[in-house]
Amino acid sequence: LTVGNRKTHLDVSAWKVGKGIGLLFLKSQEAAPIDEDFTQSVNILESITDAFFLLDHQWNFAYLSPKSEAFLAKMGLQRGSVIGKNMWDLPGTTESKGYEFFQRAMKERVNVEFEEFYPPLKTWFDVQIHPIADGLSVYVRDISRKKLAESAFLKLSNAVEQTADAVFITNLDGKIEYVNPAFEQITGYLRSEVLGKTPSVLKSDEQDGLFFRQLWKQVLSGQTFRATLINRKKNGEQYYADETITPVRDEQGVITHFVASMKDITERKQSEEALRKSEERFRTLVENSSDGIVLLKEDATITYAGPSTKGIIGYSSDELFGRNALDLVHSDDVNNVKGIFDELLTKPGRILSFQFRMQHHDGSWKWFEATGNNLIAEPKIMAV
């Protein structure tokens, strides 16, 4: 090294420091004092933002950077009191796996890097060891947050891999970069068959181009998209899917990917359709029955009257709705009818038949035979 008109011999060590390079200049035994220039290199060491220390060949601390002070303080130590002391006198050092790495670096004079959890500080460290003239230079970086993130990612990854819902991730162009096992099971496509392709492999003809244009417009604007789609499996079979697509942003808030979750709801849709058809058939039977069908609340108020009641007693469904059925019963029969009605209320599922007179819309009295059934406990009827 030339300083002014003077040449000075230095021992130089270089190593990787985060995204840069660390340089350590040590005065050679043959060199003359370099005063200010060497002091400047020491100042550079002092400015290193992560912990850095030097060890001599007897494992004694020759130097500790200011950042080391924060870690030492957690153990009740000060930087000045540690200088000159043996590294292996610190708590937990000889029992750590790092002990073997340090020994190797010192003995074989090779660079060594490792990660380790240090119990006394409850901290994960990335440790880089570099041999220097007669000792070691050590760069220590706190990676606890990185380890926590890795742990959280592992848990999330395991959850996604094991969930029963299909999950797939695409880039901004819609090309699939990841699918979970449930995706393979639901769609019939292997992971290797869809990676690099778009979700259009699942497209059926049930949704048009406008639907998908609106989908893309929504997710590209940063909004979450939810809908029930009819997709197509690899074997051509169609299935209903509840799908949610969510934009994924980086640290700057820029959308980089889309993650989609998909639940197969085909069985639910089929059950709903079967129920709808069953109710439709029941309604058709009721509306076309030659017998009058009436539903009563617990106080005998009419909540439904089939269309055929008009042909039987002259009243339309609208005219009967909300009226008390007992008001239409002949005064000589009303107590008997009320007693049968009360018995039905106390015995759910009981079916009773009885005869009585009811007034027709034209004012005449006609005899009727009725069958009563307590279906109040039936959620879809809740009436007698």
C-alpha angles and dihedrals in degrees: 000000000000115000109182105309092337127095118211130189116225135180106228127197123187129191142161114274113186103295094343142050128268119215125195120192117198124182112251118235087243094050128101118234112287096193109178095025094054090043088057092055089051089052088054089055089050090055095055106120097213128056115285131172142170126224126197122221090273092057093253120143109253096173139003125192120231091254089064088063092072091056093044091051090060087060094045094255135124128218094238093052093052098052108105094017125117116263093221091061090072115100116274097001100117092046094053125096086237089074091076093047092052091048091051093049092050096043101040096031093229133136113258131188127184143152123234142167111235108206098200089061096029086226137129114228136193104213125197118187122194126180116235132182099301105351145009137292112212128197115195124190126186107235098168093119090050091051092048089050091049090049092049090047091050091052091047091046092051091048092050092046092052102039118112091226120087113249126189134170126210134186123237090279090057094249113147115244100169140018128178126227092262089060089058092047096048100040101031091230120125117230091246090055096058105033108113092017128099127249087256086095084078095047119124126188092255094090120054131217093266090060092056094043089056089047092055093043090054099048094041088056088058098257127130115246122215128179146133110250135185105228133181126236124219090262091054095255114139123226138179116246132187101214132190122186119191128185116235117215132200126226091281092053094251116143109243105161145007124230118202130192121196130191121194106229098168094120091050092050091048091051091049091050092048090050092048092052091046092052090046091053091047091050091049091050092048094046093049098041117120089217121078114249119199131175118210133194120226090272090052093254111153112242097170137015122184120235092251092067090078091062091048105045102007097246122118122227091256092051092053097044111107096010123120109249092214090064088069095050120100113260091239091056103036097089092051092047092047091051092052090046091052090049090053090052092055094047113051112206092020115136119207131179124204143158128233144149122260129186116248121223088254090059098255123123119237133185118241136183113216135186117207127200126182106228097156090120091054105098095212094050110022093179145088 
